[in-house]
Amino acid sequence: PQQWEEFTRYNWRRAQAEIRSGQRLREAIYLTLCQVSNDLEAQAQATEFALRQRKHDFEQALDELKWQKKQVKADIFLLDHRNNV
């Protein structure tokens, strides 16, 4: 009986230690998941900003090229008109 009681207490202490260890592990996993989630959100926002900036730069360059094309066509028209007059 005494040996059984000591064995039972030993197992109970081991079980409690495992429970605490499991709780610490779950907390560490939860904190890691939160950090990863925050990091991914920050990266997504940075990527979205970079893409918006790139799109804006592209649209500006396209507008500039369209304007230059219009100016070149106007210059060609004027030169052609002067040569024909």
PyMOL Python script that loads the backbone (N, CA, C, O; Angstrom):
from pymol import cmd

cmd.read_pdbstr("""\
ATOM      1  N   PRO A   1       0.814  -1.210   0.000  1.00  0.00           N
ATOM      2  CA  PRO A   1       0.000   0.000   0.000  1.00  0.00           C
ATOM      3  C   PRO A   1       0.860   1.279   0.000  1.00  0.00           C
ATOM      4  O   PRO A   1       0.596   2.201  -0.771  1.00  0.00           O
ATOM      5  N   GLN A   2       1.881   1.331   0.861  1.00  0.00           N
ATOM      6  CA  GLN A   2       2.718   2.536   0.922  1.00  0.00           C
ATOM      7  C   GLN A   2       3.455   2.732  -0.395  1.00  0.00           C
ATOM      8  O   GLN A   2       3.537   3.844  -0.918  1.00  0.00           O
ATOM      9  N   GLN A   3       3.986   1.644  -0.919  1.00  0.00           N
ATOM     10  CA  GLN A   3       4.719   1.727  -2.184  1.00  0.00           C
ATOM     11  C   GLN A   3       3.777   2.170  -3.309  1.00  0.00           C
ATOM     12  O   GLN A   3       4.154   2.974  -4.161  1.00  0.00           O
ATOM     13  N   TRP A   4       2.577   1.650  -3.304  1.00  0.00           N
ATOM     14  CA  TRP A   4       1.602   2.028  -4.318  1.00  0.00           C
ATOM     15  C   TRP A   4       1.270   3.504  -4.193  1.00  0.00           C
ATOM     16  O   TRP A   4       1.153   4.196  -5.205  1.00  0.00           O
ATOM     17  N   GLU A   5       1.116   4.003  -2.967  1.00  0.00           N
ATOM     18  CA  GLU A   5       0.808   5.413  -2.733  1.00  0.00           C
ATOM     19  C   GLU A   5       1.956   6.293  -3.221  1.00  0.00           C
ATOM     20  O   GLU A   5       1.710   7.315  -3.861  1.00  0.00           O
ATOM     21  N   GLU A   6       3.182   5.925  -2.939  1.00  0.00           N
ATOM     22  CA  GLU A   6       4.337   6.697  -3.406  1.00  0.00           C
ATOM     23  C   GLU A   6       4.409   6.681  -4.934  1.00  0.00           C
ATOM     24  O   GLU A   6       4.683   7.701  -5.565  1.00  0.00           O
ATOM     25  N   PHE A   7       4.162   5.527  -5.504  1.00  0.00           N
ATOM     26  CA  PHE A   7       4.177   5.410  -6.956  1.00  0.00           C
ATOM     27  C   PHE A   7       3.091   6.287  -7.579  1.00  0.00           C
ATOM     28  O   PHE A   7       3.324   6.942  -8.596  1.00  0.00           O
ATOM     29  N   THR A   8       1.919   6.298  -6.974  1.00  0.00           N
ATOM     30  CA  THR A   8       0.810   7.112  -7.471  1.00  0.00           C
ATOM     31  C   THR A   8       1.147   8.596  -7.364  1.00  0.00           C
ATOM     32  O   THR A   8       0.893   9.357  -8.298  1.00  0.00           O
ATOM     33  N   ARG A   9       1.713   9.011  -6.244  1.00  0.00           N
ATOM     34  CA  ARG A   9       2.099  10.424  -6.082  1.00  0.00           C
ATOM     35  C   ARG A   9       3.182  10.814  -7.094  1.00  0.00           C
ATOM     36  O   ARG A   9       3.153  11.898  -7.676  1.00  0.00           O
ATOM     37  N   TYR A  10       4.124   9.910  -7.281  1.00  0.00           N
ATOM     38  CA  TYR A  10       5.180  10.168  -8.265  1.00  0.00           C
ATOM     39  C   TYR A  10       4.565  10.366  -9.655  1.00  0.00           C
ATOM     40  O   TYR A  10       4.914  11.308 -10.366  1.00  0.00           O
ATOM     41  N   ASN A  11       3.660   9.484 -10.027  1.00  0.00           N
ATOM     42  CA  ASN A  11       2.997   9.613 -11.330  1.00  0.00           C
ATOM     43  C   ASN A  11       2.166  10.885 -11.408  1.00  0.00           C
ATOM     44  O   ASN A  11       2.132  11.546 -12.446  1.00  0.00           O
ATOM     45  N   TRP A  12       1.501  11.228 -10.318  1.00  0.00           N
ATOM     46  CA  TRP A  12       0.694  12.458 -10.298  1.00  0.00           C
ATOM     47  C   TRP A  12       1.602  13.673 -10.500  1.00  0.00           C
ATOM     48  O   TRP A  12       1.266  14.568 -11.276  1.00  0.00           O
ATOM     49  N   ARG A  13       2.753  13.717  -9.809  1.00  0.00           N
ATOM     50  CA  ARG A  13       3.690  14.840  -9.975  1.00  0.00           C
ATOM     51  C   ARG A  13       4.216  14.892 -11.412  1.00  0.00           C
ATOM     52  O   ARG A  13       4.329  15.967 -12.000  1.00  0.00           O
ATOM     53  N   ARG A  14       4.529  13.745 -11.958  1.00  0.00           N
ATOM     54  CA  ARG A  14       4.980  13.700 -13.359  1.00  0.00           C
ATOM     55  C   ARG A  14       3.895  14.210 -14.292  1.00  0.00           C
ATOM     56  O   ARG A  14       4.172  14.965 -15.224  1.00  0.00           O
ATOM     57  N   ALA A  15       2.663  13.795 -14.040  1.00  0.00           N
ATOM     58  CA  ALA A  15       1.542  14.241 -14.880  1.00  0.00           C
ATOM     59  C   ALA A  15       1.373  15.753 -14.784  1.00  0.00           C
ATOM     60  O   ALA A  15       1.167  16.421 -15.797  1.00  0.00           O
ATOM     61  N   GLN A  16       1.461  16.294 -13.567  1.00  0.00           N
ATOM     62  CA  GLN A  16       1.345  17.746 -13.391  1.00  0.00           C
ATOM     63  C   GLN A  16       2.481  18.471 -14.114  1.00  0.00           C
ATOM     64  O   GLN A  16       2.258  19.508 -14.739  1.00  0.00           O
ATOM     65  N   ALA A  17       3.687  17.932 -14.030  1.00  0.00           N
ATOM     66  CA  ALA A  17       4.830  18.538 -14.721  1.00  0.00           C
ATOM     67  C   ALA A  17       4.610  18.508 -16.235  1.00  0.00           C
ATOM     68  O   ALA A  17       4.924  19.477 -16.926  1.00  0.00           O
ATOM     69  N   GLU A  18       4.080  17.414 -16.746  1.00  0.00           N
ATOM     70  CA  GLU A  18       3.804  17.318 -18.183  1.00  0.00           C
ATOM     71  C   GLU A  18       2.718  18.297 -18.595  1.00  0.00           C
ATOM     72  O   GLU A  18       2.791  18.898 -19.666  1.00  0.00           O
ATOM     73  N   ILE A  19       1.712  18.457 -17.747  1.00  0.00           N
ATOM     74  CA  ILE A  19       0.644  19.423 -18.036  1.00  0.00           C
ATOM     75  C   ILE A  19       1.223  20.829 -18.118  1.00  0.00           C
ATOM     76  O   ILE A  19       0.917  21.576 -19.047  1.00  0.00           O
ATOM     77  N   ARG A  20       2.066  21.194 -17.138  1.00  0.00           N
ATOM     78  CA  ARG A  20       2.689  22.530 -17.159  1.00  0.00           C
ATOM     79  C   ARG A  20       3.577  22.695 -18.388  1.00  0.00           C
ATOM     80  O   ARG A  20       3.585  23.744 -19.032  1.00  0.00           O
ATOM     81  N   SER A  21       4.315  21.649 -18.695  1.00  0.00           N
ATOM     82  CA  SER A  21       5.179  21.691 -19.878  1.00  0.00           C
ATOM     83  C   SER A  21       4.343  21.879 -21.142  1.00  0.00           C
ATOM     84  O   SER A  21       4.705  22.663 -22.020  1.00  0.00           O
ATOM     85  N   GLY A  22       3.242  21.169 -21.231  1.00  0.00           N
ATOM     86  CA  GLY A  22       2.344  21.295 -22.382  1.00  0.00           C
ATOM     87  C   GLY A  22       1.743  22.686 -22.478  1.00  0.00           C
ATOM     88  O   GLY A  22       1.612  23.240 -23.570  1.00  0.00           O
ATOM     89  N   GLN A  23       1.375  23.255 -21.326  1.00  0.00           N
ATOM     90  CA  GLN A  23       0.825  24.612 -21.324  1.00  0.00           C
ATOM     91  C   GLN A  23       1.864  25.616 -21.820  1.00  0.00           C
ATOM     92  O   GLN A  23       1.553  26.501 -22.616  1.00  0.00           O
ATOM     93  N   ARG A  24       3.106  25.468 -21.341  1.00  0.00           N
ATOM     94  CA  ARG A  24       4.172  26.371 -21.799  1.00  0.00           C
ATOM     95  C   ARG A  24       4.402  26.217 -23.299  1.00  0.00           C
ATOM     96  O   ARG A  24       4.604  27.198 -24.015  1.00  0.00           O
ATOM     97  N   LEU A  25       4.368  24.982 -23.756  1.00  0.00           N
ATOM     98  CA  LEU A  25       4.557  24.730 -25.182  1.00  0.00           C
ATOM     99  C   LEU A  25       3.424  25.353 -25.996  1.00  0.00           C
ATOM    100  O   LEU A  25       3.676  25.984 -27.023  1.00  0.00           O
ATOM    101  N   ARG A  26       2.186  25.184 -25.552  1.00  0.00           N
ATOM    102  CA  ARG A  26       1.051  25.783 -26.254  1.00  0.00           C
ATOM    103  C   ARG A  26       1.160  27.298 -26.273  1.00  0.00           C
ATOM    104  O   ARG A  26       0.875  27.926 -27.293  1.00  0.00           O
ATOM    105  N   GLU A  27       1.572  27.896 -25.151  1.00  0.00           N
ATOM    106  CA  GLU A  27       1.746  29.349 -25.105  1.00  0.00           C
ATOM    107  C   GLU A  27       2.838  29.796 -26.075  1.00  0.00           C
ATOM    108  O   GLU A  27       2.682  30.798 -26.772  1.00  0.00           O
ATOM    109  N   ALA A  28       3.934  29.055 -26.117  1.00  0.00           N
ATOM    110  CA  ALA A  28       5.025  29.400 -27.037  1.00  0.00           C
ATOM    111  C   ALA A  28       4.561  29.281 -28.490  1.00  0.00           C
ATOM    112  O   ALA A  28       4.880  30.128 -29.324  1.00  0.00           O
ATOM    113  N   ILE A  29       3.811  28.231 -28.780  1.00  0.00           N
ATOM    114  CA  ILE A  29       3.292  28.053 -30.139  1.00  0.00           C
ATOM    115  C   ILE A  29       2.333  29.186 -30.480  1.00  0.00           C
ATOM    116  O   ILE A  29       2.394  29.739 -31.578  1.00  0.00           O
ATOM    117  N   TYR A  30       1.453  29.533 -29.554  1.00  0.00           N
ATOM    118  CA  TYR A  30       0.494  30.614 -29.787  1.00  0.00           C
ATOM    119  C   TYR A  30       1.224  31.930 -30.046  1.00  0.00           C
ATOM    120  O   TYR A  30       0.879  32.657 -30.977  1.00  0.00           O
ATOM    121  N   LEU A  31       2.231  32.239 -29.227  1.00  0.00           N
ATOM    122  CA  LEU A  31       2.986  33.474 -29.426  1.00  0.00           C
ATOM    123  C   LEU A  31       3.714  33.469 -30.767  1.00  0.00           C
ATOM    124  O   LEU A  31       3.773  34.489 -31.454  1.00  0.00           O
ATOM    125  N   THR A  32       4.262  32.324 -31.131  1.00  0.00           N
ATOM    126  CA  THR A  32       4.938  32.215 -32.429  1.00  0.00           C
ATOM    127  C   THR A  32       3.951  32.431 -33.569  1.00  0.00           C
ATOM    128  O   THR A  32       4.253  33.146 -34.525  1.00  0.00           O
ATOM    129  N   LEU A  33       2.781  31.821 -33.474  1.00  0.00           N
ATOM    130  CA  LEU A  33       1.760  32.002 -34.509  1.00  0.00           C
ATOM    131  C   LEU A  33       1.321  33.461 -34.607  1.00  0.00           C
ATOM    132  O   LEU A  33       1.121  33.979 -35.706  1.00  0.00           O
ATOM    133  N   CYS A  34       1.172  34.118 -33.466  1.00  0.00           N
ATOM    134  CA  CYS A  34       0.802  35.540 -33.477  1.00  0.00           C
ATOM    135  C   CYS A  34       1.884  36.370 -34.152  1.00  0.00           C
ATOM    136  O   CYS A  34       1.585  37.253 -34.956  1.00  0.00           O
ATOM    137  N   GLN A  35       3.133  36.090 -33.827  1.00  0.00           N
ATOM    138  CA  GLN A  35       4.241  36.836 -34.426  1.00  0.00           C
ATOM    139  C   GLN A  35       4.306  36.591 -35.933  1.00  0.00           C
ATOM    140  O   GLN A  35       4.504  37.525 -36.710  1.00  0.00           O
ATOM    141  N   VAL A  36       4.140  35.344 -36.337  1.00  0.00           N
ATOM    142  CA  VAL A  36       4.150  35.023 -37.768  1.00  0.00           C
ATOM    143  C   VAL A  36       2.996  35.730 -38.471  1.00  0.00           C
ATOM    144  O   VAL A  36       3.166  36.273 -39.563  1.00  0.00           O
ATOM    145  N   SER A  37       1.832  35.721 -37.849  1.00  0.00           N
ATOM    146  CA  SER A  37       0.676  36.402 -38.430  1.00  0.00           C
ATOM    147  C   SER A  37       0.948  37.895 -38.584  1.00  0.00           C
ATOM    148  O   SER A  37       0.647  38.481 -39.624  1.00  0.00           O
ATOM    149  N   ASN A  38       1.516  38.505 -37.551  1.00  0.00           N
ATOM    150  CA  ASN A  38       1.846  39.933 -37.626  1.00  0.00           C
ATOM    151  C   ASN A  38       2.887  40.198 -38.706  1.00  0.00           C
ATOM    152  O   ASN A  38       2.774  41.162 -39.463  1.00  0.00           O
ATOM    153  N   ASP A  39       3.895  39.343 -38.773  1.00  0.00           N
ATOM    154  CA  ASP A  39       4.935  39.507 -39.796  1.00  0.00           C
ATOM    155  C   ASP A  39       4.350  39.379 -41.199  1.00  0.00           C
ATOM    156  O   ASP A  39       4.693  40.156 -42.090  1.00  0.00           O
ATOM    157  N   LEU A  40       3.468  38.400 -41.394  1.00  0.00           N
ATOM    158  CA  LEU A  40       2.850  38.216 -42.707  1.00  0.00           C
ATOM    159  C   LEU A  40       1.967  39.402 -43.075  1.00  0.00           C
ATOM    160  O   LEU A  40       1.949  39.835 -44.227  1.00  0.00           O
ATOM    161  N   GLU A  41       1.242  39.921 -42.106  1.00  0.00           N
ATOM    162  CA  GLU A  41       0.392  41.094 -42.364  1.00  0.00           C
ATOM    163  C   GLU A  41       1.246  42.297 -42.743  1.00  0.00           C
ATOM    164  O   GLU A  41       0.914  43.027 -43.676  1.00  0.00           O
ATOM    165  N   ALA A  42       2.342  42.504 -42.024  1.00  0.00           N
ATOM    166  CA  ALA A  42       3.242  43.617 -42.339  1.00  0.00           C
ATOM    167  C   ALA A  42       3.841  43.440 -43.732  1.00  0.00           C
ATOM    168  O   ALA A  42       3.942  44.402 -44.494  1.00  0.00           O
ATOM    169  N   GLN A  43       4.232  42.225 -44.061  1.00  0.00           N
ATOM    170  CA  GLN A  43       4.800  41.962 -45.390  1.00  0.00           C
ATOM    171  C   GLN A  43       3.753  42.170 -46.473  1.00  0.00           C
ATOM    172  O   GLN A  43       4.060  42.711 -47.535  1.00  0.00           O
ATOM    173  N   ALA A  44       2.522  41.748 -46.216  1.00  0.00           N
ATOM    174  CA  ALA A  44       1.447  41.945 -47.193  1.00  0.00           C
ATOM    175  C   ALA A  44       1.204  43.432 -47.425  1.00  0.00           C
ATOM    176  O   ALA A  44       1.037  43.865 -48.565  1.00  0.00           O
ATOM    177  N   GLN A  45       1.183  44.212 -46.350  1.00  0.00           N
ATOM    178  CA  GLN A  45       0.984  45.652 -46.495  1.00  0.00           C
ATOM    179  C   GLN A  45       2.135  46.290 -47.258  1.00  0.00           C
ATOM    180  O   GLN A  45       1.911  47.144 -48.116  1.00  0.00           O
ATOM    181  N   ALA A  46       3.359  45.887 -46.958  1.00  0.00           N
ATOM    182  CA  ALA A  46       4.525  46.432 -47.664  1.00  0.00           C
ATOM    183  C   ALA A  46       4.479  46.059 -49.146  1.00  0.00           C
ATOM    184  O   ALA A  46       4.807  46.876 -50.007  1.00  0.00           O
ATOM    185  N   THR A  47       4.072  44.829 -49.436  1.00  0.00           N
ATOM    186  CA  THR A  47       3.976  44.386 -50.828  1.00  0.00           C
ATOM    187  C   THR A  47       2.891  45.158 -51.564  1.00  0.00           C
ATOM    188  O   THR A  47       3.099  45.598 -52.694  1.00  0.00           O
ATOM    189  N   GLU A  48       1.735  45.325 -50.930  1.00  0.00           N
ATOM    190  CA  GLU A  48       0.648  46.086 -51.547  1.00  0.00           C
ATOM    191  C   GLU A  48       1.078  47.524 -51.819  1.00  0.00           C
ATOM    192  O   GLU A  48       0.786  48.068 -52.884  1.00  0.00           O
ATOM    193  N   PHE A  49       1.768  48.139 -50.868  1.00  0.00           N
ATOM    194  CA  PHE A  49       2.248  49.506 -51.061  1.00  0.00           C
ATOM    195  C   PHE A  49       3.220  49.567 -52.230  1.00  0.00           C
ATOM    196  O   PHE A  49       3.127  50.458 -53.074  1.00  0.00           O
ATOM    197  N   ALA A  50       4.152  48.620 -52.280  1.00  0.00           N
ATOM    198  CA  ALA A  50       5.140  48.602 -53.364  1.00  0.00           C
ATOM    199  C   ALA A  50       4.454  48.413 -54.719  1.00  0.00           C
ATOM    200  O   ALA A  50       4.834  49.048 -55.702  1.00  0.00           O
ATOM    201  N   LEU A  51       3.448  47.545 -54.768  1.00  0.00           N
ATOM    202  CA  LEU A  51       2.726  47.336 -56.023  1.00  0.00           C
ATOM    203  C   LEU A  51       1.943  48.580 -56.434  1.00  0.00           C
ATOM    204  O   LEU A  51       1.921  48.938 -57.611  1.00  0.00           O
ATOM    205  N   ARG A  52       1.302  49.239 -55.470  1.00  0.00           N
ATOM    206  CA  ARG A  52       0.584  50.480 -55.787  1.00  0.00           C
ATOM    207  C   ARG A  52       1.549  51.539 -56.304  1.00  0.00           C
ATOM    208  O   ARG A  52       1.251  52.251 -57.262  1.00  0.00           O
ATOM    209  N   GLN A  53       2.715  51.635 -55.654  1.00  0.00           N
ATOM    210  CA  GLN A  53       3.723  52.609 -56.076  1.00  0.00           C
ATOM    211  C   GLN A  53       4.217  52.283 -57.482  1.00  0.00           C
ATOM    212  O   GLN A  53       4.361  53.176 -58.317  1.00  0.00           O
ATOM    213  N   ARG A  54       4.472  51.015 -57.740  1.00  0.00           N
ATOM    214  CA  ARG A  54       4.947  50.590 -59.061  1.00  0.00           C
ATOM    215  C   ARG A  54       3.891  50.881 -60.122  1.00  0.00           C
ATOM    216  O   ARG A  54       4.218  51.351 -61.212  1.00  0.00           O
ATOM    217  N   LYS A  55       2.623  50.602 -59.810  1.00  0.00           N
ATOM    218  CA  LYS A  55       1.524  50.880 -60.742  1.00  0.00           C
ATOM    219  C   LYS A  55       1.452  52.371 -61.027  1.00  0.00           C
ATOM    220  O   LYS A  55       1.297  52.784 -62.176  1.00  0.00           O
ATOM    221  N   HIS A  56       1.564  53.168 -59.990  1.00  0.00           N
ATOM    222  CA  HIS A  56       1.533  54.627 -60.158  1.00  0.00           C
ATOM    223  C   HIS A  56       2.685  55.088 -61.051  1.00  0.00           C
ATOM    224  O   HIS A  56       2.484  55.886 -61.966  1.00  0.00           O
ATOM    225  N   ASP A  57       3.887  54.585 -60.784  1.00  0.00           N
ATOM    226  CA  ASP A  57       5.050  54.948 -61.600  1.00  0.00           C
ATOM    227  C   ASP A  57       4.845  54.532 -63.056  1.00  0.00           C
ATOM    228  O   ASP A  57       5.179  55.280 -63.975  1.00  0.00           O
ATOM    229  N   PHE A  58       4.295  53.335 -63.259  1.00  0.00           N
ATOM    230  CA  PHE A  58       4.039  52.843 -64.608  1.00  0.00           C
ATOM    231  C   PHE A  58       3.029  53.738 -65.325  1.00  0.00           C
ATOM    232  O   PHE A  58       3.221  54.098 -66.486  1.00  0.00           O
ATOM    233  N   GLU A  59       1.955  54.090 -64.624  1.00  0.00           N
ATOM    234  CA  GLU A  59       0.931  54.941 -65.235  1.00  0.00           C
ATOM    235  C   GLU A  59       1.487  56.320 -65.572  1.00  0.00           C
ATOM    236  O   GLU A  59       1.155  56.891 -66.610  1.00  0.00           O
ATOM    237  N   GLN A  60       2.329  56.852 -64.697  1.00  0.00           N
ATOM    238  CA  GLN A  60       2.965  58.142 -64.987  1.00  0.00           C
ATOM    239  C   GLN A  60       3.852  58.038 -66.222  1.00  0.00           C
ATOM    240  O   GLN A  60       3.818  58.913 -67.087  1.00  0.00           O
ATOM    241  N   ALA A  61       4.637  56.982 -66.306  1.00  0.00           N
ATOM    242  CA  ALA A  61       5.515  56.791 -67.462  1.00  0.00           C
ATOM    243  C   ALA A  61       4.692  56.633 -68.738  1.00  0.00           C
ATOM    244  O   ALA A  61       5.050  57.181 -69.781  1.00  0.00           O
ATOM    245  N   LEU A  62       3.599  55.891 -68.659  1.00  0.00           N
ATOM    246  CA  LEU A  62       2.730  55.705 -69.817  1.00  0.00           C
ATOM    247  C   LEU A  62       2.120  57.031 -70.254  1.00  0.00           C
ATOM    248  O   LEU A  62       2.089  57.341 -71.444  1.00  0.00           O
ATOM    249  N   ASP A  63       1.636  57.811 -69.295  1.00  0.00           N
ATOM    250  CA  ASP A  63       1.080  59.130 -69.621  1.00  0.00           C
ATOM    251  C   ASP A  63       2.134  60.022 -70.268  1.00  0.00           C
ATOM    252  O   ASP A  63       1.847  60.732 -71.232  1.00  0.00           O
ATOM    253  N   GLU A  64       3.348  59.984 -69.740  1.00  0.00           N
ATOM    254  CA  GLU A  64       4.438  60.785 -70.307  1.00  0.00           C
ATOM    255  C   GLU A  64       4.730  60.354 -71.742  1.00  0.00           C
ATOM    256  O   GLU A  64       4.922  61.198 -72.617  1.00  0.00           O
ATOM    257  N   LEU A  65       4.765  59.047 -71.986  1.00  0.00           N
ATOM    258  CA  LEU A  65       5.010  58.556 -73.347  1.00  0.00           C
ATOM    259  C   LEU A  65       3.880  58.944 -74.299  1.00  0.00           C
ATOM    260  O   LEU A  65       4.134  59.304 -75.448  1.00  0.00           O
ATOM    261  N   LYS A  66       2.648  58.873 -73.832  1.00  0.00           N
ATOM    262  CA  LYS A  66       1.516  59.285 -74.671  1.00  0.00           C
ATOM    263  C   LYS A  66       1.621  60.770 -75.016  1.00  0.00           C
ATOM    264  O   LYS A  66       1.381  61.171 -76.155  1.00  0.00           O
ATOM    265  N   TRP A  67       1.983  61.576 -74.023  1.00  0.00           N
ATOM    266  CA  TRP A  67       2.135  63.013 -74.265  1.00  0.00           C
ATOM    267  C   TRP A  67       3.257  63.263 -75.268  1.00  0.00           C
ATOM    268  O   TRP A  67       3.104  64.073 -76.182  1.00  0.00           O
ATOM    269  N   GLN A  68       4.377  62.575 -75.102  1.00  0.00           N
ATOM    270  CA  GLN A  68       5.497  62.741 -76.029  1.00  0.00           C
ATOM    271  C   GLN A  68       5.106  62.303 -77.444  1.00  0.00           C
ATOM    272  O   GLN A  68       5.480  62.948 -78.423  1.00  0.00           O
ATOM    273  N   LYS A  69       4.357  61.215 -77.544  1.00  0.00           N
ATOM    274  CA  LYS A  69       3.899  60.744 -78.857  1.00  0.00           C
ATOM    275  C   LYS A  69       3.022  61.804 -79.514  1.00  0.00           C
ATOM    276  O   LYS A  69       3.156  62.087 -80.705  1.00  0.00           O
ATOM    277  N   LYS A  70       2.128  62.382 -78.728  1.00  0.00           N
ATOM    278  CA  LYS A  70       1.248  63.439 -79.243  1.00  0.00           C
ATOM    279  C   LYS A  70       2.075  64.631 -79.724  1.00  0.00           C
ATOM    280  O   LYS A  70       1.799  65.203 -80.779  1.00  0.00           O
ATOM    281  N   GLN A  71       3.094  65.001 -78.938  1.00  0.00           N
ATOM    282  CA  GLN A  71       3.944  66.131 -79.314  1.00  0.00           C
ATOM    283  C   GLN A  71       4.730  65.834 -80.584  1.00  0.00           C
ATOM    284  O   GLN A  71       4.858  66.698 -81.452  1.00  0.00           O
ATOM    285  N   VAL A  72       5.255  64.625 -80.699  1.00  0.00           N
ATOM    286  CA  VAL A  72       6.012  64.245 -81.898  1.00  0.00           C
ATOM    287  C   VAL A  72       5.098  64.272 -83.122  1.00  0.00           C
ATOM    288  O   VAL A  72       5.493  64.757 -84.182  1.00  0.00           O
ATOM    289  N   LYS A  73       3.882  63.752 -82.978  1.00  0.00           N
ATOM    290  CA  LYS A  73       2.935  63.786 -84.097  1.00  0.00           C
ATOM    291  C   LYS A  73       2.614  65.221 -84.493  1.00  0.00           C
ATOM    292  O   LYS A  73       2.522  65.543 -85.677  1.00  0.00           O
ATOM    293  N   ALA A  74       2.445  66.076 -83.496  1.00  0.00           N
ATOM    294  CA  ALA A  74       2.170  67.489 -83.793  1.00  0.00           C
ATOM    295  C   ALA A  74       3.359  68.123 -84.497  1.00  0.00           C
ATOM    296  O   ALA A  74       3.183  68.882 -85.450  1.00  0.00           O
ATOM    297  N   ASP A  75       4.564  67.819 -84.041  1.00  0.00           N
ATOM    298  CA  ASP A  75       5.770  68.357 -84.685  1.00  0.00           C
ATOM    299  C   ASP A  75       5.890  67.852 -86.121  1.00  0.00           C
ATOM    300  O   ASP A  75       6.233  68.617 -87.023  1.00  0.00           O
ATOM    301  N   ILE A  76       5.610  66.568 -86.333  1.00  0.00           N
ATOM    302  CA  ILE A  76       5.660  66.001 -87.688  1.00  0.00           C
ATOM    303  C   ILE A  76       4.635  66.687 -88.579  1.00  0.00           C
ATOM    304  O   ILE A  76       4.924  67.032 -89.725  1.00  0.00           O
ATOM    305  N   PHE A  77       3.447  66.881 -88.045  1.00  0.00           N
ATOM    306  CA  PHE A  77       2.402  67.548 -88.816  1.00  0.00           C
ATOM    307  C   PHE A  77       2.837  68.953 -89.205  1.00  0.00           C
ATOM    308  O   PHE A  77       2.669  69.361 -90.355  1.00  0.00           O
ATOM    309  N   LEU A  78       3.401  69.703 -88.243  1.00  0.00           N
ATOM    310  CA  LEU A  78       3.854  71.067 -88.540  1.00  0.00           C
ATOM    311  C   LEU A  78       4.973  71.066 -89.572  1.00  0.00           C
ATOM    312  O   LEU A  78       4.961  71.877 -90.498  1.00  0.00           O
ATOM    313  N   LEU A  79       5.939  70.167 -89.422  1.00  0.00           N
ATOM    314  CA  LEU A  79       7.036  70.095 -90.388  1.00  0.00           C
ATOM    315  C   LEU A  79       6.519  69.710 -91.774  1.00  0.00           C
ATOM    316  O   LEU A  79       6.940  70.279 -92.781  1.00  0.00           O
ATOM    317  N   ASP A  80       5.622  68.757 -91.816  1.00  0.00           N
ATOM    318  CA  ASP A  80       5.047  68.327 -93.085  1.00  0.00           C
ATOM    319  C   ASP A  80       4.257  69.468 -93.712  1.00  0.00           C
ATOM    320  O   ASP A  80       4.338  69.691 -94.920  1.00  0.00           O
ATOM    321  N   HIS A  81       3.499  70.184 -92.902  1.00  0.00           N
ATOM    322  CA  HIS A  81       2.692  71.305 -93.381  1.00  0.00           C
ATOM    323  C   HIS A  81       3.593  72.415 -93.925  1.00  0.00           C
ATOM    324  O   HIS A  81       3.284  73.006 -94.960  1.00  0.00           O
ATOM    325  N   ARG A  82       4.698  72.703 -93.243  1.00  0.00           N
ATOM    326  CA  ARG A  82       5.638  73.742 -93.689  1.00  0.00           C
ATOM    327  C   ARG A  82       6.300  73.351 -95.003  1.00  0.00           C
ATOM    328  O   ARG A  82       6.512  74.194 -95.875  1.00  0.00           O
ATOM    329  N   ASN A  83       6.624  72.072 -95.139  1.00  0.00           N
ATOM    330  CA  ASN A  83       7.280  71.618 -96.359  1.00  0.00           C
ATOM    331  C   ASN A  83       6.329  71.623 -97.550  1.00  0.00           C
ATOM    332  O   ASN A  83       6.760  71.771 -98.693  1.00  0.00           O
ATOM    333  N   ASN A  84       5.055  71.464 -97.285  1.00  0.00           N
ATOM    334  CA  ASN A  84       4.068  71.431 -98.361  1.00  0.00           C
ATOM    335  C   ASN A  84       3.603  72.823 -98.751  1.00  0.00           C
ATOM    336  O   ASN A  84       2.965  72.996 -99.789  1.00  0.00           O
ATOM    337  N   VAL A  85       3.912  73.803 -97.942  1.00  0.00           N
ATOM    338  CA  VAL A  85       3.432  75.158 -98.238  1.00  0.00           C
ATOM    339  C   VAL A  85       4.354  75.876 -99.160  1.00  0.00           C
ATOM    340  O   VAL A  85       4.101  77.028 -99.513  1.00  0.00           O
TER     341      VAL A  85
END
""", "prot")
cmd.dss("prot")
cmd.show_as("cartoon", "prot")
cmd.util.cbc("prot")
cmd.orient("prot")
